[in-house]
Amino acid sequence: MKNFVVKTLANAAALAVAIWLVDNITLTGDSTGKKALTLILVALLFGVVNFIVKPVVKFLSFPLFILTLGLITFVINALMLLLTSWLAGKLDLNFHVEGFWTALLGGLIISIVSWALNVVLPDDKD
C-alpha cells in the first residue's frame, strides 16, 4: 500500500512539473485545493492507464521497439498521456493535453521527473 501511495504522489509531482513547463497541458479548477485533488485523481488515472493499457500496447508494438531501437517508447508515453487526457474529460476532471507534440514533450518531462523521483524515493523492494 505504501508503494502505491508513493508511486501516485510521484506521478502527481511529475504531472505537476509537466503542467508547469508546457503551456498546452492544463489543469484548471476554482481553488488550489480543488486543483490539488484533481491532480491526485489525474495521477491515479494516469497510473491505471500505464498499468493496464501500456503493457498491451508495448507487447503489440514489439517489432517497432526492435526497428526503432526503443525510441517508440516516447510515442507510446505520449499516447498514454493523450489517453489520460481523454479519460479525464470523460470523468469531468479538468485536465487537458492539446495535441500529439505537446503530449510527446509532456511524456518526456514526466518520464524524466518520474525516473528522478523513483531514484530518490524509497521502494518496498529495497
Secondary structure by P-SEA (a helix, b strand, c coil): caaaaaaaaaaaaaaaaaaacccccccccccaaaaaaaaaaaaaaaaaaaaccaaaaaaaaaaaaaaacccaaaaaaaaaaaaaaaaaaaaccccccccaaaaaaaaaaaaaaaaaaaaccccccc
